[in-house]
């Protein structure tokens, strides 16, 4: 790993994006006892060389070497603080309340950006002013930070998402405009109602207001670490997802139909002899087939980022 003094705060403009002003990107990392991987996370952001980056770190009452690691990089960080333990989502809200960027996103203390990821984000939002919310191709790292999987371009729509399909939006690859964040309430739910899946609840609120555009590029990745919060109690996570979806469907005129479908779908999948046929004939088409509700994919060509 490079020492802090060699971190590049800015760099020459990447050829991935056409000439123009780079929007300010505010990134927040909330961390609690993250000494194992935190330095890799910080380096993956600072070494992007993005010329208009605001990076904020909130140490949520760590008792390990977390604050010492942050201090090594503090002259490259816009703002950081070490506060009494409040929970990571409350800490994210603290960080975002201090941010000034037009584009927002966060990275947990064990995950990483892909090289050039912020250039993709900045270029897309600069070239496509009508786009408010994006996500890149999902990527996984192993515990050593090595890439172990990169998935095809994902596609999401609100109705299919609320029906229970394509529910996994990789937070590490997802960024949005401040205007969308503010219209959606300007917060991540830190009440504890949703455990460690409050990002899922945020996506539900975003879907009320904007389409999620897929980008055919690598932006960030999730570390498949045994200690990761995202891999613990997956069954509980799914139960919370379903509760959030049910609450949202109560707001909608067509919610009764979608709730009935979701109950029927869950019942069918419990029957082993028909599970695969149901997935092949119903679930897979609903997840993958094109339709007028699906936004176009964002891809790069010689003129910049385009909807295709």
C-alpha positions as a printed NumPy array, in Angstrom:
array([[  0.   ,   0.   ,   0.   ],
       [  1.206,   3.471,  -0.831],
       [  2.153,   5.704,   2.089],
       [ -0.121,   8.691,   2.729],
       [  2.305,  11.225,   1.265],
       [  1.987,   9.63 ,  -2.156],
       [ -1.803,   9.835,  -2.326],
       [ -2.846,  11.79 ,  -5.397],
       [ -5.353,  14.502,  -4.551],
       [ -5.801,  15.452,  -8.166],
       [ -4.585,  14.208, -11.473],
       [ -4.73 ,  14.818, -15.177],
       [ -8.169,  14.526, -16.644],
       [ -9.042,  10.968, -17.488],
       [ -9.749,  10.207, -21.161],
       [-12.96 ,   8.471, -20.07 ],
       [-14.784,  11.812, -19.901],
       [-15.049,  14.641, -22.379],
       [-13.724,  18.1  , -21.589],
       [-15.869,  20.099, -19.16 ],
       [-16.365,  20.908, -15.522],
       [-16.272,  18.033, -13.085],
       [-19.172,  18.071, -10.582],
       [-18.212,  17.964,  -6.931],
       [-18.629,  14.475,  -5.497],
       [-19.091,  14.155,  -1.73 ],
       [-18.276,  10.72 ,  -0.349],
       [-18.838,   9.662,   3.255],
       [-17.357,   6.743,   5.17 ],
       [-18.841,   5.894,   8.566],
       [-16.647,   3.474,  10.481],
       [-16.704,   1.588,  13.75 ],
       [-13.625,  -0.492,  14.669],
       [-12.589,  -0.769,  11.033],
       [ -8.826,  -0.978,  11.405],
       [ -8.533,  -4.167,   9.326],
       [ -9.589,  -2.753,   5.941],
       [-10.132,   0.986,   6.499],
       [ -6.816,   2.059,   5.   ],
       [ -7.586,   0.209,   1.766],
       [-10.979,   1.893,   1.629],
       [ -9.486,   5.357,   2.13 ],
       [ -6.754,   4.756,  -0.44 ],
       [ -9.244,   3.496,  -3.024],
       [-11.014,   6.872,  -2.79 ],
       [ -8.066,   9.254,  -2.498],
       [ -6.057,   7.54 ,  -5.24 ],
       [ -8.856,   8.101,  -7.756],
       [ -7.258,  11.4  ,  -8.718],
       [-10.716,  12.916,  -9.07 ],
       [-10.24 ,  16.699,  -9.264],
       [-13.367,  17.772,  -7.362],
       [-13.71 ,  15.344,  -4.455],
       [-14.969,  16.06 ,  -0.943],
       [-14.257,  13.098,   1.344],
       [-15.706,  12.945,   4.862],
       [-15.077,  10.256,   7.501],
       [-17.063,   9.749,  10.702],
       [-15.463,   7.542,  13.365],
       [-18.434,   6.221,  15.327],
       [-16.731,   5.687,  18.683],
       [-14.143,   3.129,  17.617],
       [-11.974,   1.509,  20.299],
       [ -9.289,   0.142,  17.946],
       [ -6.734,   1.977,  15.745],
       [ -9.367,   3.526,  13.471],
       [ -8.699,   7.141,  14.535],
       [ -4.933,   6.658,  14.128],
       [ -5.445,   5.466,  10.558],
       [ -7.682,   8.418,   9.727],
       [ -5.111,  10.855,  11.142],
       [ -2.519,   9.531,   8.677],
       [ -4.717,  10.842,   5.853],
       [ -6.365,  13.851,   7.495],
       [ -4.67 ,  16.458,   5.32 ],
       [ -6.283,  14.786,   2.303],
       [ -9.747,  14.597,   3.906],
       [-12.249,  17.463,   3.787],
       [-13.539,  16.802,   7.305],
       [-13.555,  14.038,   9.88 ],
       [-14.567,  13.569,  13.468],
       [-14.515,  10.931,  16.155],
       [-17.758,  10.898,  18.104],
       [-19.485,   8.748,  20.741],
       [-21.079,   5.645,  19.279],
       [-24.438,   6.485,  17.664],
       [-24.704,   3.837,  14.976],
       [-23.335,   3.865,  11.442],
       [-26.475,   5.222,   9.784],
       [-26.622,   8.134,  12.224],
       [-22.953,   8.734,  11.432],
       [-23.691,   8.747,   7.705],
       [-26.327,  11.412,   8.299],
       [-23.748,  13.455,  10.214],
       [-21.363,  13.192,   7.29 ],
       [-23.912,  14.062,   4.629],
       [-25.104,  17.056,   6.678],
       [-21.558,  18.475,   6.412],
       [-21.213,  17.745,   2.697],
       [-21.43 ,  20.333,  -0.079],
       [-21.177,  18.246,  -3.238],
       [-23.686,  18.022,  -6.062],
       [-23.21 ,  14.232,  -6.212],
       [-23.416,  11.971,  -3.138],
       [-22.453,   8.431,  -2.21 ],
       [-20.936,   6.455,   0.622],
       [-18.444,   3.64 ,   1.031],
       [-18.311,   1.355,   4.035],
       [-15.053,   0.751,   5.869],
       [-14.27 ,  -2.6  ,   4.231],
       [-15.291,  -1.87 ,   0.638],
       [-13.448,  -0.169,  -2.221],
       [-13.906,   1.891,  -5.347],
       [-12.642,   0.525,  -8.641],
       [ -9.841,   2.498, -10.347],
       [-11.416,   5.329, -12.318],
       [-14.78 ,   4.8  , -10.637],
       [-15.269,   8.444,  -9.67 ],
       [-14.373,   9.575, -13.186],
       [-17.241,   7.405, -14.401],
       [-19.602,   8.9  , -11.824],
       [-18.575,  12.497, -12.503],
       [-18.654,  12.029, -16.258],
       [-22.108,  10.456, -16.286],
       [-23.693,  13.16 , -14.15 ],
       [-21.962,  15.89 , -16.12 ],
       [-22.909,  14.551, -19.543],
       [-26.492,  13.529, -18.664],
       [-28.178,  16.269, -16.605],
       [-31.531,  14.44 , -16.712],
       [-30.074,  11.465, -14.789],
       [-30.461,  11.648, -10.999],
       [-29.501,   8.179,  -9.768],
       [-27.054,   5.59 , -11.125],
       [-25.481,   2.259, -10.279],
       [-22.611,   0.426, -11.957],
       [-21.939,  -3.231, -12.623],
       [-21.781,  -5.087,  -9.281],
       [-18.323,  -6.263,  -8.239],
       [-17.123,  -8.442,  -5.366],
       [-13.713,  -8.586,  -3.682],
       [-12.433, -11.359,  -1.458],
       [-10.985, -10.711,   2.002],
       [ -7.599,  -9.88 ,   0.438],
       [ -9.103,  -7.235,  -1.839],
       [ -8.83 ,  -9.334,  -5.007],
       [-11.642,  -9.167,  -7.553],
       [-13.559, -12.447,  -7.535],
       [-16.659, -11.523,  -9.565],
       [-18.009,  -8.829, -11.868],
       [-21.617,  -9.127, -12.94 ],
       [-23.491,  -8.065, -16.114],
       [-25.204,  -4.698, -16.347],
       [-28.166,  -4.799, -13.927],
       [-31.604,  -3.376, -14.793],
       [-34.187,  -2.061, -12.338],
       [-37.699,  -0.67 , -12.456],
       [-39.862,   0.464,  -9.568],
       [-42.727,  -1.983, -10.112],
       [-40.439,  -4.997, -10.516],
       [-38.418,  -3.913,  -7.496],
       [-41.549,  -3.607,  -5.359],
       [-42.687,  -7.006,  -6.615],
       [-39.541,  -8.443,  -5.07 ],
       [-37.343,  -8.848,  -8.149],
       [-33.863,  -7.394,  -8.678],
       [-33.813,  -6.196,  -5.087],
       [-30.027,  -6.102,  -4.645],
       [-28.743,  -2.656,  -5.574],
       [-25.026,  -2.568,  -4.773],
       [-24.646,   0.481,  -2.551],
       [-20.887,   0.703,  -3.21 ],
       [-21.591,   1.345,  -6.919],
       [-24.539,   3.713,  -6.422],
       [-24.486,   7.522,  -6.537],
       [-27.172,  10.209,  -6.792],
       [-27.719,  13.928,  -7.101],
       [-28.158,  16.056,  -4.01 ],
       [-31.455,  17.312,  -5.42 ],
       [-32.86 ,  13.746,  -5.298],
       [-31.486,  13.199,  -1.79 ],
       [-33.173,  16.359,  -0.538],
       [-36.492,  15.608,  -2.227],
       [-36.43 ,  12.143,  -0.642],
       [-36.022,  13.648,   2.839],
       [-32.241,  14.087,   3.03 ],
       [-31.496,  11.226,   5.42 ],
       [-30.748,   7.544,   5.833],
       [-33.133,   5.962,   8.335],
       [-31.14 ,   5.653,  11.569],
       [-34.073,   4.815,  13.841],
       [-33.173,   1.129,  14.045],
       [-36.463,   0.034,  12.484],
       [-34.644,  -1.567,   9.572],
       [-31.542,  -3.008,  11.211],
       [-28.563,  -2.821,   8.872],
       [-30.578,  -2.535,   5.633],
       [-31.592,   1.134,   5.819],
       [-29.989,   1.644,   2.398],
       [-32.781,  -0.572,   0.996],
       [-35.364,   1.768,   2.523],
       [-33.55 ,   4.721,   0.95 ],
       [-33.8  ,   3.08 ,  -2.487],
       [-37.56 ,   2.687,  -1.973],
       [-37.85 ,   6.423,  -1.355],
       [-35.659,   7.224,  -4.352],
       [-37.839,   5.042,  -6.591],
       [-40.831,   7.265,  -5.769],
       [-39.035,  10.151,  -7.462],
       [-36.571,   8.905, -10.076],
       [-35.477,   6.058, -12.298],
       [-32.34 ,   4.111, -11.428],
       [-30.065,   4.168, -14.476],
       [-27.596,   1.3  , -14.939],
       [-24.08 ,   2.202, -16.083],
       [-22.035,  -0.279, -18.106],
       [-18.877,   0.357, -16.086],
       [-17.153,  -0.688, -12.867],
       [-17.543,   1.872, -10.067],
       [-17.212,   0.157,  -6.677],
       [-17.159,  -3.25 ,  -5.056],
       [-18.305,  -5.135,  -1.979],
       [-15.801,  -7.112,   0.089],
       [-16.986, -10.672,   0.79 ],
       [-15.532, -10.646,   4.292],
       [-16.876, -13.032,   6.946],
       [-17.159, -10.087,   9.341],
       [-19.139,  -7.944,   6.881],
       [-22.451,  -6.64 ,   8.18 ],
       [-23.965,  -7.245,   4.759],
       [-23.382, -11.002,   5.004],
       [-24.742, -11.492,   8.504],
       [-28.312, -12.629,   9.177],
       [-29.322, -12.708,   5.518],
       [-32.655, -14.292,   6.357],
       [-33.399, -11.424,   8.731],
       [-32.373,  -8.961,   6.003],
       [-34.863, -10.535,   3.614],
       [-37.608, -10.333,   6.215],
       [-36.886,  -6.635,   6.732],
       [-36.824,  -6.082,   2.951],
       [-40.266,  -7.645,   2.701],
       [-41.594,  -5.492,   5.527],
       [-40.291,  -2.33 ,   3.844],
       [-41.847,  -3.381,   0.543],
       [-45.18 ,  -4.134,   2.192],
       [-45.182,  -0.706,   3.847],
       [-44.501,   0.951,   0.496],
       [-47.185,  -1.021,  -1.316],
       [-49.758,   0.243,   1.157],
       [-49.16 ,   3.703,  -0.317],
       [-50.003,   2.662,  -3.887],
       [-53.286,   2.084,  -5.714],
       [-51.923,  -1.107,  -7.293],
       [-50.288,  -2.249,  -4.059],
       [-53.006,  -4.824,  -3.295],
       [-52.267,  -6.672,  -6.538],
       [-48.509,  -6.659,  -5.989],
       [-48.875,  -7.85 ,  -2.393],
       [-51.089, -10.717,  -3.573],
       [-48.537, -11.638,  -6.231],
       [-45.693, -11.56 ,  -3.728],
       [-47.563, -13.849,  -1.322],
       [-48.393, -16.275,  -4.133],
       [-44.803, -16.166,  -5.396],
       [-43.441, -16.96 ,  -1.931],
       [-45.848, -19.902,  -1.593],
       [-44.945, -21.366,  -4.979],
       [-41.219, -21.263,  -4.198],
       [-41.795, -23.459,  -1.166],
       [-42.903, -26.347,  -3.405],
       [-39.722, -28.148,  -4.588],
       [-41.256, -29.855,  -7.621],
       [-42.394, -26.593,  -9.24 ],
       [-39.798, -24.149,  -7.907],
       [-37.428, -24.342, -10.88 ],
       [-40.203, -24.221, -13.482],
       [-41.72 , -21.182, -11.779],
       [-38.348, -19.44 , -11.699],
       [-37.71 , -20.206, -15.374],
       [-41.18 , -19.262, -16.63 ],
       [-42.088, -16.366, -14.336],
       [-39.335, -14.998, -12.071],
       [-36.508, -14.867, -14.605],
       [-38.59 , -13.162, -17.319],
       [-39.907, -10.598, -14.852],
       [-36.338,  -9.878, -13.757],
       [-34.695,  -9.729, -17.176],
       [-37.146,  -9.136, -20.007],
       [-37.156,  -5.667, -21.557],
       [-40.156,  -3.391, -21.254],
       [-41.169,   0.249, -21.476],
       [-40.661,   0.634, -17.719],
       [-36.934,  -0.112, -17.917],
       [-34.566,   2.866, -18.314],
       [-31.84 ,   2.667, -20.97 ],
       [-28.292,   1.64 , -20.112],
       [-25.648,   4.363, -19.868],
       [-22.576,   3.583, -21.966],
       [-19.49 ,   5.5  , -23.056],
       [-18.651,   6.364, -26.637],
       [-16.208,   8.766, -28.211],
       [-18.49 ,  11.699, -27.447],
       [-19.018,  10.971, -23.785],
       [-21.597,   9.091, -21.731],
       [-24.814,   8.318, -23.569],
       [-28.16 ,   6.575, -23.015],
       [-28.362,   3.493, -25.211]])
